[in-house]
């Protein structure tokens, strides 16, 4: 997940809503919609390529924002929102596809985790706390993207794919779900500590 943490520089004011990171985030949002259109039409290879491009822009906009200090409030909200849209949406659409190896309950777990973390982040940051993405959260994103790519590849190849690919998709999907749950528990524990400290503070 990209985070915008650097101080703004003179080259690009922090209040510029149309800076490069925000443009990349907006492009990722549009690409996510394209993926959602392509999957039901069974253009799986095109969906895979577009998804891979969209996922890569998440790293690029984060790197650019950190390097040049292009920080905006809307960027801090819009970037994680788009991350959640593309992952949750793609899992939902894949769950509706036969032979995707992504089950409906997996999509529910992914969506539920994101809703919970969003609620916790909103509550903690409103009280002045820091709830930045953890390493476990970033690793979870990697596993989720890997499961999506493998699933789309399986759908595209169909019966012509190697025999090991469908079981590999199942394994990746389970790893993605387990990492989703584990990272969610990390956030819950961190939030509980924060709220406990608030309760004991004078």
Number of C-alpha atoms within 10 A of each C-alpha: 20 24 20 24 16 13 15 19 13 10 9 14 16 17 13 13 16 12 17 17 27 23 14 20 25 17 14 26 20 14 20 25 16 15 24 19 14 18 21 14 9 14 15 21 18 16 26 21 14 19 25 16 14 22 21 12 17 21 13 16 23 21 16 16 24 19 15 18 20 29 26 22 11 12 24 15 12 16 25 18 15 19 22 19 18 23 21 21 19 22 27 21 19 23 19 16 18 10 15 23 26 24 18 15 12 21 22 15 17 22 19 16 21 21 13 14 18 15 11 18 19 13 15 15 12 10 12 8 14 12 18 15 15 13 11 16 19 15 16 23 20 16 20 24 22 18 25 26 21 22 27 28 20 23 23 19 13 13 9 8 13 10 9 8 15 20 11 16 23 18 14 23 24 18 17 24 22 16 21 25 18 16 22 21 14 14 23 15 12 14 20 13 12 16 16 11 11 11 9 7 7 5
